């Protein structure tokens, strides 16, 4: 039986294959470049109105956590800094990590770069982009209360759509697929075990407010 991993500090155990990281990054950039070329080939009225925005995921607050996303939008691009904490329900832990033995609290820090094209109106548009994040997965064994932190470093693609609500307020449903480029980590307590995922995905929505200038 594998021995339990000792509590980790930031990026402990992070040793992704350079070749794998390069391949994933090139794939993401190629996708964004192709999407940009297709969109710019269309005759769309250019609107370079710039804005700053703040977004939050209500599902994070429902699940005993928080979510804050600060961003800037201009030149056909969106730039987003992400900080999220979520205490996931048992149904999530069973579905995504195939375990009922561990409780999971995740902390996410990352950034997003989205291509929005030459939008006619900043309040409504689709986007596709690159999502990069570091996750600290804090697992607690429900029977013994022993805990340990596992780490992932994810690179992936995301897409969504911004819909206006009222005077700068909007909602953004979006989805992403991530590839964990860090080494797979494991945590074992007695006969129970859990591991980090090689692939992950998310389907959610954000509520936001933007100020244009």
Rosetta blueprint (number, residue, H / E / L):
1 X L
2 X L
3 X L
4 X L
5 X L
6 X L
7 X L
8 X L
9 X L
10 X L
11 X L
12 X L
13 X L
14 X L
15 X L
16 X L
17 X L
18 X H
19 X H
20 X H
21 X H
22 X H
23 X H
24 X H
25 X H
26 X H
27 X H
28 X H
29 X H
30 X H
31 X H
32 X H
33 X H
34 X H
35 X H
36 X H
37 X H
38 X H
39 X H
40 X H
41 X L
42 X L
43 X L
44 X L
45 X L
46 X L
47 X L
48 X L
49 X L
50 X L
51 X E
52 X E
53 X E
54 X E
55 X E
56 X E
57 X L
58 X H
59 X H
60 X H
61 X H
62 X H
63 X L
64 X L
65 X L
66 X E
67 X E
68 X E
69 X E
70 X E
71 X E
72 X E
73 X E
74 X E
75 X L
76 X L
77 X E
78 X E
79 X E
80 X E
81 X E
82 X E
83 X E
84 X E
85 X E
86 X E
87 X E
88 X L
89 X L
90 X H
91 X H
92 X H
93 X H
94 X H
95 X H
96 X H
97 X H
98 X L
99 X L
100 X L
101 X L
102 X E
103 X E
104 X E
105 X E
106 X E
107 X E
108 X E
109 X E
110 X E
111 X E
112 X E
113 X E
114 X E
115 X E
116 X L
117 X L
118 X L
119 X L
120 X L
121 X L
122 X L
123 X L
124 X L
125 X E
126 X E
127 X E
128 X E
129 X E
130 X E
131 X E
132 X E
133 X E
134 X E
135 X E
136 X E
137 X E
138 X E
139 X E
140 X E
141 X E
142 X L
143 X L
144 X L
145 X L
146 X L
147 X E
148 X E
149 X E
150 X E
151 X E
152 X E
153 X E
154 X E
155 X E
156 X E
157 X E
158 X E
159 X E
160 X E
161 X E
162 X E
163 X E
164 X E
165 X E
166 X E
167 X L
168 X L
169 X E
170 X E
171 X E
172 X E
173 X E
174 X E
175 X E
176 X E
177 X E
178 X E
179 X E
180 X E
181 X L
182 X L
183 X L
184 X L
185 X L
186 X E
187 X E
188 X E
189 X E
190 X L
191 X L
192 X E
193 X E
194 X E
195 X E
196 X L
197 X L
198 X L
199 X E
200 X E
201 X E
202 X E
203 X E
204 X E
205 X E
206 X E
207 X E
208 X E
209 X E
210 X E
211 X E
212 X E
213 X L
